[in-house]
């Protein structure tokens, strides 16, 4: 074989090897970029989902508290509270609150705070107490203790809301998810 043929053969093989290596390298680089993008997209979606659930914790807890607040106000004003309606409203609002808190825990999101459990227990206890009072009305009874419980729960909720809003802002700020849920 002459030198020109060998040179052409070596050049051709070298070009083929370089071309193949480049193709493999670029494909692996593109695959790595796609994986990184998928991870970022997953983290962004998880942050958005957590922010939405935290916002739901706020709204569902508020709805439950408002049902109880109305019942206490009615009792305090001497207005009879319809037990069936009270049961329906508290069942619906408490279930919605339980559901979102449970989902947060089951989806393995970081815990919000023990404050959620404290509020949840206080709402549940007040619901039971109110139900007893509605079942056995007592004319002239003072409902100051229940008004104090409503006020205390509202104060705890305010504290929790601040924590939730800060956490939601961090979540959304860390993952630039577009329009915020705050407002």
C-alpha positions as CSV (number, residue, x, y, z in Angstrom):
1,X,0.0,0.0,0.0
2,X,1.3,3.4,-0.8
3,X,1.6,6.2,1.8
4,X,-1.2,8.2,0.3
5,X,-3.7,5.4,0.6
6,X,-2.6,4.7,4.2
7,X,-2.8,8.4,5.0
8,X,-6.3,8.6,3.5
9,X,-7.4,5.5,5.5
10,X,-6.0,6.8,8.8
11,X,-7.6,10.2,8.2
12,X,-10.9,8.6,7.4
13,X,-10.9,6.4,10.4
14,X,-9.8,9.3,12.6
15,X,-12.6,11.4,11.3
16,X,-15.1,8.7,11.9
17,X,-13.8,8.1,15.5
18,X,-14.0,11.9,16.2
19,X,-17.4,12.1,14.7
20,X,-18.7,9.1,16.7
21,X,-17.2,10.4,19.9
22,X,-18.7,13.9,19.3
23,X,-22.1,12.3,18.7
24,X,-22.0,10.2,21.9
25,X,-20.7,13.2,23.9
26,X,-23.4,15.6,22.6
27,X,-26.2,13.0,23.1
28,X,-25.0,12.4,26.7
29,X,-24.8,16.1,27.4
30,X,-28.3,16.7,26.0
31,X,-29.6,13.8,28.1
32,X,-28.0,15.2,31.3
33,X,-29.5,18.7,30.5
34,X,-33.0,17.1,30.1
35,X,-32.6,15.3,33.4
36,X,-31.6,18.5,35.1
37,X,-34.6,20.3,33.6
38,X,-36.9,17.5,34.8
39,X,-35.5,17.8,38.3
40,X,-36.0,21.6,38.3
41,X,-39.5,21.2,36.9
42,X,-40.3,18.6,39.6
43,X,-39.0,20.8,42.3
44,X,-40.9,23.8,41.0
45,X,-44.1,21.8,40.7
46,X,-43.6,20.4,44.2
47,X,-43.1,23.9,45.6
48,X,-46.2,25.1,43.8
49,X,-48.2,22.2,45.2
50,X,-47.0,22.8,48.7
51,X,-47.8,26.5,48.5
52,X,-51.3,25.7,47.3
53,X,-51.9,23.2,50.1
54,X,-50.5,25.6,52.7
55,X,-52.9,28.2,51.4
56,X,-55.7,25.7,51.7
57,X,-54.7,25.0,55.3
58,X,-55.3,28.7,55.9
59,X,-58.7,28.9,54.1
60,X,-60.1,25.6,55.4
61,X,-59.2,26.5,59.0
62,X,-60.8,29.9,58.6
63,X,-64.0,28.4,57.2
64,X,-64.3,26.0,60.2
65,X,-63.6,28.8,62.6
66,X,-66.2,31.0,61.0
67,X,-68.9,28.3,61.4
68,X,-68.1,28.1,65.1
69,X,-67.9,31.9,65.5
70,X,-71.4,32.3,64.0
71,X,-72.8,29.7,66.3
72,X,-71.3,31.3,69.4
73,X,-72.6,34.7,68.2
74,X,-76.1,33.3,67.7
75,X,-76.1,31.6,71.1
76,X,-74.8,34.8,72.7
77,X,-77.6,36.8,71.1
78,X,-80.2,34.3,72.3
79,X,-80.8,32.9,68.8
80,X,-81.4,29.2,68.5
81,X,-78.8,27.3,66.5
82,X,-80.2,24.6,64.2
83,X,-78.4,21.4,65.2
84,X,-78.7,19.7,61.7
85,X,-77.3,22.8,60.0
86,X,-74.5,23.1,62.6
87,X,-73.6,19.4,62.2
88,X,-73.6,19.7,58.4
89,X,-71.5,22.8,58.3
90,X,-69.0,21.6,60.9
91,X,-68.7,18.2,59.3
92,X,-68.0,19.7,55.9
93,X,-65.5,22.4,57.1
94,X,-63.7,20.1,59.6
95,X,-63.4,17.3,57.0
96,X,-61.9,19.7,54.4
97,X,-59.4,20.9,57.0
98,X,-58.5,17.4,58.1
99,X,-58.1,16.4,54.5
100,X,-55.6,19.1,53.5
101,X,-53.6,18.7,56.8
102,X,-53.5,14.9,56.2
103,X,-52.4,15.4,52.6
104,X,-49.6,17.7,53.6
105,X,-48.4,15.0,56.0
106,X,-48.8,12.1,53.7
107,X,-47.1,13.8,50.7
108,X,-44.1,14.1,52.9
109,X,-43.9,17.9,52.9
110,X,-42.0,19.5,55.8
111,X,-44.3,20.0,58.8
112,X,-45.7,23.5,59.0
113,X,-45.6,23.7,62.8
114,X,-47.1,22.2,65.9
115,X,-49.4,25.2,65.7
116,X,-51.5,23.4,63.1
117,X,-52.2,20.6,65.5
118,X,-52.9,23.0,68.4
119,X,-55.4,24.9,66.3
120,X,-56.9,21.8,64.9
121,X,-57.4,20.4,68.4
122,X,-58.9,23.6,69.6
123,X,-61.3,23.8,66.7
124,X,-62.4,20.2,67.3
125,X,-62.9,20.8,71.1
126,X,-64.9,23.9,70.5
127,X,-67.0,22.1,68.0
128,X,-67.8,19.4,70.5
129,X,-68.5,21.9,73.3
130,X,-70.8,23.9,71.0
131,X,-72.7,20.8,70.0
132,X,-73.3,19.9,73.6
133,X,-74.6,23.5,74.3
134,X,-76.9,23.4,71.3
135,X,-78.3,20.0,72.4
136,X,-79.0,21.3,75.9
137,X,-79.8,25.0,75.6
138,X,-79.7,27.0,78.8
139,X,-81.4,30.4,78.8
140,X,-79.4,33.2,80.3
141,X,-76.2,31.3,80.0
142,X,-73.0,33.3,79.4
143,X,-71.0,32.2,76.4
144,X,-68.0,34.4,77.3
145,X,-65.8,31.2,77.7
146,X,-66.6,30.2,74.1
147,X,-66.1,33.7,72.8
148,X,-62.6,33.6,74.5
149,X,-61.9,30.3,72.8
150,X,-62.9,31.7,69.4
151,X,-60.6,34.7,70.0
152,X,-57.7,32.5,71.1
153,X,-58.1,30.3,68.0
154,X,-58.2,33.4,65.8
155,X,-55.0,34.6,67.5
156,X,-53.3,31.3,66.9
157,X,-54.5,31.3,63.3
158,X,-53.0,34.8,62.8
159,X,-49.6,33.5,64.1
160,X,-49.9,30.4,61.8
161,X,-50.9,32.6,58.8
162,X,-47.7,34.7,59.2
163,X,-45.6,31.5,59.2
164,X,-47.5,30.0,56.3
165,X,-47.2,33.3,54.2
166,X,-43.5,33.4,54.9
167,X,-43.1,29.8,53.9
168,X,-45.2,30.2,50.7
169,X,-43.1,33.3,49.8
170,X,-39.9,31.4,50.2
171,X,-41.3,28.5,48.2
172,X,-42.5,30.6,45.4
173,X,-39.4,32.9,45.5
174,X,-37.0,29.9,45.4
175,X,-38.7,28.4,42.3
176,X,-40.1,31.4,40.4
177,X,-43.4,29.8,39.6
178,X,-45.1,32.8,38.0
179,X,-48.1,34.5,39.5
180,X,-48.2,34.1,43.2
181,X,-50.9,32.6,45.3
182,X,-50.6,35.4,47.8
183,X,-52.6,37.8,46.1
